[in-house]
Amino acid sequence: MQQNHSVTEFILLGLTQDPLKQKIVFVIFLIFYMGTVVGNMLIFVTIKSSWTLGSPMYFFLFYLSIADSCFSTSTAPRLIVDALSAKKIISYNECMTQVFGLHLFGCMEIFVLILMAVDRYVAICKPLHYPTIMSQQVCIILIVLAWIGSFIHSTAQIILALRLPFCGPNLIDHYCCDLQPLLKLACMDTYMINLLLVSNSGEVCSTGFMILIISYIVILHSLRNRSAEGRKKALSTCTSYIIVVILFFGPCIFIYTRPPTTFPMDKTVAVFYTIGTPFLNPLIYTLRNAEVKNAMRQLWHGKIISENKG
């Protein structure tokens, strides 16, 4: 990478400077990260192995699990290791790579959540045309477009980051590299870059949130003519998605849609959507989804039977 500055590495201040609190951070986020990886691994193994989970809803859930795992991996391991490190040094290239990964998989999560909302809208509001509209070919095309869109977004972010000149200091008051904390260190007027950041990341978050909220309002409105059982099943599925949307987009909008000012709670809010939400998603989608739980039981039961036979 071309470097137009004298700084070749940064020092991350992390979540806390207190040695005891750092040990607590290490334990808590190691548990969160392991739970995220194991939970999402369980979901996409179950979806790939179970013939009962072949609908488009689970096709998109599979990719949400991948996005969750990668999104958390872009920040959590660094936070965990740094919690026990005396000096939390990250090289310039590693920092830029983290910016790219954070936005690639974060944006992918947004696009997949939108696709899941579209899927639920078609399933509930256009049930007769659902197999045609959400065919396997259409789902694959939509996922490919989501990856392309995410790549374009993260490329735009990294281009903005690479344009920042750093002449010192190199202390990042955060636990990961992102454009907001990096803007504070740049030795240039960052007003225009921050404007581009808000119009890019901020618009992706805000537009995605509005699309999702409108789609779920339409879905919930359409349920008024359904039977009690149909309403209950549709509401259960939509409630899970709405919880995920609020947990993810609330902090995301708070971080990316404001002027270049920092608040004491910024790091806590960022932790919630980069590490907390990917941890909660598998719990929400398994505990509130009877089909996924049944598929997991069948796989586990089948494994036990095969082991007993062996």
ChimeraX attribute file (.defattr): number of C-alpha atoms within 10 A of each C-alpha:
attribute: neighborCount
match mode: 1-to-1
recipient: residues
	/A:1	7
	/A:2	7
	/A:3	14
	/A:4	12
	/A:5	14
	/A:6	10
	/A:7	15
	/A:8	14
	/A:9	16
	/A:10	21
	/A:11	18
	/A:12	21
	/A:13	18
	/A:14	20
	/A:15	19
	/A:16	14
	/A:17	11
	/A:18	10
	/A:19	12
	/A:20	11
	/A:21	13
	/A:22	20
	/A:23	13
	/A:24	13
	/A:25	20
	/A:26	19
	/A:27	13
	/A:28	12
	/A:29	19
	/A:30	17
	/A:31	13
	/A:32	19
	/A:33	22
	/A:34	14
	/A:35	17
	/A:36	27
	/A:37	21
	/A:38	14
	/A:39	20
	/A:40	28
	/A:41	17
	/A:42	15
	/A:43	26
	/A:44	19
	/A:45	13
	/A:46	23
	/A:47	21
	/A:48	14
	/A:49	14
	/A:50	16
	/A:51	10
	/A:52	14
	/A:53	16
	/A:54	13
	/A:55	15
	/A:56	22
	/A:57	18
	/A:58	19
	/A:59	19
	/A:60	21
	/A:61	22
	/A:62	21
	/A:63	18
	/A:64	26
	/A:65	24
	/A:66	20
	/A:67	22
	/A:68	26
	/A:69	23
	/A:70	21
	/A:71	24
	/A:72	26
	/A:73	22
	/A:74	24
	/A:75	21
	/A:76	22
	/A:77	15
	/A:78	17
	/A:79	25
	/A:80	22
	/A:81	12
	/A:82	22
	/A:83	28
	/A:84	14
	/A:85	11
	/A:86	9
	/A:87	11
	/A:88	19
	/A:89	18
	/A:90	20
	/A:91	13
	/A:92	17
	/A:93	15
	/A:94	14
	/A:95	18
	/A:96	21
	/A:97	14
	/A:98	21
	/A:99	22
	/A:100	24
	/A:101	21
	/A:102	24
	/A:103	24
	/A:104	25
	/A:105	25
	/A:106	25
	/A:107	26
	/A:108	27
	/A:109	25
	/A:110	24
	/A:111	23
	/A:112	22
	/A:113	23
	/A:114	21
	/A:115	21
	/A:116	22
	/A:117	23
	/A:118	19
	/A:119	20
	/A:120	23
	/A:121	20
	/A:122	18
	/A:123	20
	/A:124	19
	/A:125	17
	/A:126	12
	/A:127	13
	/A:128	11
	/A:129	11
	/A:130	17
	/A:131	14
	/A:132	11
	/A:133	16
	/A:134	19
	/A:135	12
	/A:136	15
	/A:137	10
	/A:138	13
	/A:139	18
	/A:140	15
	/A:141	10
	/A:142	17
	/A:143	18
	/A:144	12
	/A:145	13
	/A:146	20
	/A:147	18
	/A:148	13
	/A:149	16
	/A:150	21
	/A:151	19
	/A:152	14
	/A:153	19
	/A:154	23
	/A:155	17
	/A:156	17
	/A:157	24
	/A:158	19
	/A:159	12
	/A:160	16
	/A:161	22
	/A:162	15
	/A:163	14
	/A:164	21
	/A:165	18
	/A:166	22
	/A:167	15
	/A:168	14
	/A:169	13
	/A:170	17
	/A:171	17
	/A:172	23
	/A:173	19
	/A:174	21
	/A:175	24
	/A:176	26
	/A:177	24
	/A:178	20
	/A:179	19
	/A:180	19
	/A:181	18
	/A:182	20
	/A:183	22
	/A:184	19
	/A:185	19
	/A:186	19
	/A:187	14
	/A:188	12
	/A:189	11
	/A:190	15
	/A:191	12
	/A:192	9
	/A:193	18
	/A:194	20
	/A:195	15
	/A:196	16
	/A:197	23
	/A:198	20
	/A:199	15
	/A:200	17
	/A:201	23
	/A:202	20
	/A:203	16
	/A:204	19
	/A:205	26
	/A:206	19
	/A:207	13
	/A:208	18
	/A:209	22
	/A:210	12
	/A:211	13
	/A:212	23
	/A:213	17
	/A:214	12
	/A:215	17
	/A:216	20
	/A:217	10
	/A:218	13
	/A:219	22
	/A:220	18
	/A:221	11
	/A:222	14
	/A:223	17
	/A:224	10
	/A:225	9
	/A:226	12
	/A:227	9
	/A:228	10
	/A:229	9
	/A:230	13
	/A:231	16
	/A:232	13
	/A:233	12
	/A:234	17
	/A:235	15
	/A:236	14
	/A:237	15
	/A:238	19
	/A:239	15
	/A:240	17
	/A:241	21
	/A:242	16
	/A:243	13
	/A:244	18
	/A:245	19
	/A:246	15
	/A:247	18
	/A:248	23
	/A:249	19
	/A:250	16
	/A:251	19
	/A:252	23
	/A:253	18
	/A:254	15
	/A:255	23
	/A:256	22
	/A:257	20
	/A:258	14
	/A:259	13
	/A:260	18
	/A:261	10
	/A:262	14
	/A:263	7
	/A:264	7
	/A:265	9
	/A:266	15
	/A:267	17
	/A:268	12
	/A:269	16
	/A:270	18
	/A:271	21
	/A:272	18
	/A:273	21
	/A:274	22
	/A:275	22
	/A:276	19
	/A:277	21
	/A:278	32
	/A:279	25
	/A:280	20
	/A:281	24
	/A:282	24
	/A:283	16
	/A:284	16
	/A:285	20
	/A:286	18
	/A:287	12
	/A:288	15
	/A:289	15
	/A:290	14
	/A:291	13
	/A:292	20
	/A:293	16
	/A:294	14
	/A:295	19
	/A:296	20
	/A:297	13
	/A:298	14
	/A:299	16
	/A:300	13
	/A:301	12
	/A:302	12
	/A:303	12
	/A:304	12
	/A:305	11
	/A:306	10
	/A:307	9
	/A:308	8
	/A:309	7
	/A:310	6
